[in-house]
């Protein structure tokens, strides 16, 4: 038969086993203590009777020995001098009195009963002063031994009953303790998807199970938020992909329908080429963000002069975006990926141009143990409601950025690149140009440069 493997059953079995061992040890100790207490009571009685008889003998009163329930007085050669009249046998062998030098207690079986029947007694033998005489005092121990056996029998019979009662109590206790766990299990099984509004019930109290319930409920909440974000990401990505694909298909169909018109075909193909480039950029951006989310975005670190890099990018971006960019600050060399930083500057410049900025500024410096790369423009800045979510994917402001062909991934990539370097990216509105300000901090491997650079 296969035993249940539930936690409740195992806890009850372990509780019963532990209880049985502990109860066996306790009952054994109790039996030993009680048995020794009975023996000690008998021995104390024997010593008290012996002391009284020795005191009487010292005064010359042998009649006290005869009046004792079970006592005999022997000479040093073993001759019986006095004793209880009812005794039919000797308490000590004839040769033993001469060997006794100090009081001794023993349990022996002697032929003291009717017609020499063996009787179990507890015997005290002690010398009487310096006379050489020996006093023997005894007490029947059969009744005490029978009481000890009955005591052991009661303990042995009571032990299984006690174990059974404690096991039942343990089962009730375990069931009451695990009832919240059963409830949490049923509720968790009933929650079919993460988009469900159901949550785990709160367990009253401040014990381990209540804290576990609160932790699991919080985890479900975080998973639901993450699920909602991923679903929104898929929806936004599908929307962003649908537009260029539709345009691309329309241009190809237009080209096919105008094969005899070379100019029309060329125009359609060039438009399709632009949409393909847009799709490629979107795919690369999504791949970069996916790698950053998985922690596998690789940056190739090498010494990079951030000021030189900013100056070079400003010269390239200004004519393309019609956005003058100035660079200020001291030369700073950092261990970073130059290509990724160029991507950061390009995204920031594209965002500023899309927002309608007419000028931008890059400031390079050192802040604490980090390299500072700050981009500022004179545009309208970030909308107040957008500051908390501007780094999220597919987030675009209105109305300027909403009309641009971008997918709303620029700032997400800025933060991803900063995080891949072990740094941070923050946004605000205000000085130095009054518009949007994006600050990127890149930690470690930093040193200040020594030579000046030209500024556009």
N, C-alpha and C positions, 0 to 999 in steps of 0.2 A: 504494500500500500504506500502510495506516494504521499508524504506529509505536506501540508500547506507550507508555502514559502512566503506568506505575508509577513510584513514587519510586526504586526500585532502578535501573530503566533510565535515568532522567534523571540520577541520580547517577553512574552508570558513564559515560554520554555526556559529562557535564561533566568528569569526571575524565580521560577519554581526551582530550578537547579541550584541557584545561589542560595535561595531560602533553605533548601534541603541541607546543603552543606553547612550553612551557618547554624541551622537548628540542630543538626546532628552534633556539631561541636559544642553548642550551648548545653544541650541535654546531657552529653557525655560529661562535660565539666560539672553540671549540676549533680549528676549521679555520683561522681567521684567526691565532690564536696560533701554531699549528704552522707555518703558511706563513711567518710573519714570523720564527720561530726558524730555519727553514731558510735564509731570505735573510740573516738576521743571521750565521749560521755561515759562509756563503759570503763575505759582506762582511768578516768578521773575518779569514778566510784571506787574502783579497786584501790587506787592510791589512798583515797580518803579512809577506806576501811582498814587498809594496812597500817596507816599512820596511827589510827585509834588503837588497833591491837598492839602495835609496838609500844605505844605509850602505856597501855595496861600491863604488858609483860614487863616493862621496865620497873613498874610498881609492884611486881610479884603477883599479878592477877592473871592466872591462866584460864580462869573461868570464862573470861571474855572470848577466848578462842573457841571454846565449846559452844558459846551462844551465837557465834557468827553463822550465817547461812551456809557458808562453804569455805572453811579455813582449817589449816593443820599446822602444828608446830613440830619441827624436827630438830633432833640433836645433830651435831656435826658429823656423826657417823651414820646418819640416816634413820636413827631410831625415832619413831613417832612418839612424841611427848604429850601432845594434846590435840584435839580436833573436834570438828562438828560430829555429833553422835550419829546423825543420819547418813553420813558418808560411808559407803561400803568399800571403798578402795582408797588408794593413795593418790595424792595430787602430785607427789614427786617420787621418782625412783629412789631406792635406797642409796644409790651411789651419787646422786646428784647434789644433795645438800652440802656436801663437803667442797663442791666446786663453785658455789655461789659466793661471790665477793661483793656484789653490788645489786641493786634492784633490777629485775628483768621482767619484761612482759612478752608473753608468747600466746599463740592460739594453738591448742592441742586437742586431741580427741582421747578421752580416758574412759575406762570401764567403770563408770560411777553409777550407772542406772540400776534398775531392778534386774537382779540376776546377772550383773556384770554387763549390762547394756551400755554400749558406747555412747558417750555424751560429749558434744563439742563445747569447750569452755575457753574462756580467756583467763590466763593464769598469770598472777604476779608472785614472784619469789624474791624475797629480800632478807638479808641478814638482820638479826636482832642485836644491835649494839656490838660489843666485843665478846659476847658470850659464846660465840660459835654456833648458836642456834639459828635456824632458818624458818621464817614464816612463809607459808604459801596461802594465798587468798585467790579464790576463783569465782567466776560468774558464768552461768550458762550463756553461750553466744548463739545458740541455734535460732532463738527467736529473733535476734537482731539480724542474723544472716537471712532468715526468711523474710523479714521486713525489707532488707536490702534487695532481695530478689523480686519481691512484689513491687518495690519502687522501680526497679529496672523494667519490669514487665509493663507497668503503667506508662513509663516514658516511651518504651518501644511502641506500644499501641497508640499512644497519643500523637507521636511524631507524624505519621502519615495523615492523620486527621488535621493536624495543624498545617501541614504542607498544603493539603487540599484547600483549606480555608484561605490560606495566604495566597494560593494560586488564583482562586476565584476573585479575591480582592484585587490582586495584581491585574487580572484580566479586565475587571471593571475600571480600574485606574487607567490602564493603557487605552482602553476603548474611549474613555472620556477625554484623555489627552490627545488622541489621534482623531477625534471627531472633527475638529477644524481642518485637519489635513484631508479627510475624506470629502468635506465640503469644498475645499479648494480644488481637489482633483476633479470633482464633478463639474464645477464651474469652468475650470480650464478646458475640460473636454468639450463643454458646450460652446466655447468660443471658437467658431469655425474659421474665421478669417481675421486678419489684423485690422481690417477696416470696420469691424464690428464695434459698436459703442459699449459693449458689455465689458465690465471689469470684475476683478476678483473681489469677493466680499471682504470687508474689514473684520479682522479677528480682534475682539476686545482684549485688553491687557497690554502688558509690555514684556512678554516673554519671547523666547526664540521663535515660536510659531507665528506670533503676531508680527514680529519683525520680518520674518520670511514672507508672510502674506503681503506686507507693505512693500517689500523689495520686489517681489514678483509682479505686483500690480504696477509699480513704477516702471519695471522693465517692459511690461506690456504697453504702457503708455508711450515709452520711448520708441518701442518697435512700431507702434501704430503711427507715430509722427514720422519715423524714418520711412515706413511703407508709403505714407501719403506723399512724402517728398520724392521718393523714387517714382511713384506713379505720376506725380506732376512732372517730373523730369522726362519720363517717357512720353507723356502727352506733349510737352513743349518741344522735345526733340522731333517727334512725329510732325508737329506743326511746322517747325523750322525746315524740315526736310521736304515737306509736301510742296511748299511754294517753289523752290528752285527746280524740283523734279517736274512740276506742272509746266513751269516756264520752259524748261529744257525740252519736254515733250512737244510743247506747242511750236517751239522754234524748229525742231526737227521736222515736224509735220509741214510747217510752212516752207522749209527748204525743199522737201520732197514734192510739194505741190507747185514749186516754181523752179524746176530744174532747168528750164530754158532761159531763165533770167539769172545771169551770173552774179549781178550785183545783189539781187535779193537773196540768193543762196549764200553768198559770202557774208552778208549782214546777219542772216539767221545763224550761220555757223559760229560767227564771232560772238553773238549773244549767247549761244549755247556753250561756247568755250568759257565765257564769264560765269555762267551758272555752274559749270563743272568745277571751276576754280573755287567758287563759293562753297560747293559741296565738299570739296577736298579740305578747305580750311575748317569747315564745321566738323568734319570727321576727325581731323587732327586735334582740334580743340577738345572734342568729346573724349578722344583717346587719352589726351594729357590729363584731363580731369578724372577719368576712370583710374588711371595709374596712380594719381595722387591720392585718390580715395582708398586704394588698396595698399598704399605705402610703397609702391614699386616705381614711383617716378624717379628716374636716375638723373642726377646732375653731375656733370664732369667738372670737378673743382680744379681751378688753376689760378694763379695770381692775375687779378684783373684790376686795372686802374679804372675805378668807377668814373672818375672825371673825364678821362679820355674817351671812355665808352659812351658817356652821355653826350659829349661834344660831337662825336662821330655820328651818333644816331640823330641828334638834333639837325645836323647838316643834311641828312638823308630825308628826314620826315618833313621838314619845313616846306620844301617845294611841292612835295606830293600832296600834303594835306592843306596847303595854304595856311599854315599855322606857324608863326615865328616862335622859336624856342630858344631861350637863353639858359646858360649853365653857369652856376656860381658855386663857390665853396673851395675848400682846400683839396689837393689831390689825395685820394685814399685808395690804397691797394687792399683788396679782399680776396680770399679764396672763394671763388664763385664760378658759375657756369655763364660765360659771356653770352652765348646764344640765347639762353633762357632770359637773361637780363635785357637783351635787345628785344625779345618778345614782350617783356613787361613794358618797356618804354613805348614800343609800337602800339600796344593795346591802350595805354594811357593817352597817347597822342590821338588815337582814333576816337576815343571817348570824348576828349575835349573838343575835337573838331566837330563831332556829331552834335555836341551840346551847344554849338554856336560860339565857342570861345574864339577870341581874336589874338590872344597871346598866351604863352605858357612859359613856365620857368621850372628848371631842375636845380635843386640844391643838394650838394654832396658834402658829407661831413662825418664826424664821429660823435656818437651819442652813447656815453658809457662804454661798454665793451662791444658795441655794435657799430656797423657802418650804416650811415643814414643816406637814403636815396628818396628825396621828396619831390613830388610832381605837383605843381599848382597851376591853375589857369584862371582867366578872368571871366569865365562863363557864368551861367546862372547858379552853378553849384548843384549839389544833390538836394532833391526834394526832402523835406523833413521826415516824411513817412518812409523814405527810401534808405535813410542812413543805417537802419538796423539790418536791412536785407540786401544791400547793394552788392555784397560779395556772393549772393546766392546765384545759382545758374539760371539763365534765361530771364534775369530781372532787368528791365529797361524802364527808364523814366519816360514821362510824357510831358510835352508832346514831341520834343525834338528827337530824342533817341528812338522813340517808337516808329518814326518815319524813316529811319536809316536801315540799310540792309543788314546790319549786324544782328547776331543771334543773342546778344545779352550774356556772352561768356567772357568778355574781356576782363572784368574785375575778378571773376572766379579764377581765371588763369593767373592773374597777378598774385592772388592769395595762395594759390597752389604752388607757384614757383617759390614764393617766400617761405612757405612751410617746408618745401622740399630742401631748402637751404638751412632749415632750422630757425628761420626767422619769423617775422610777423608783418602783417599789412593792416593799416588802419586808414579810415577816411574821416574827413570833416569838411566844413565850409569856413571860409574866412581868409585871413591874411596868408600869404603876402599880396595876392592879387584880388582877393575878394570872392573868388569862386571856389571850385572844388579843390581839395587838397588830399592827395594820397601819399602816405608815408610808408616806406618799406625799410625794415631794419634787418640787416644780415649779420649774424653773430660770428665771432671767432675768426682767427687767422688774419687779423687786421694790422695794418701799419700805415702811418701817414707818409705821403710822398714828399719829395723835396723840390721838384721842379715845377714851374708854372706851366700852364697850358693856355692855348688860345681859346677865345670864346666867340661864338657866332653872334 
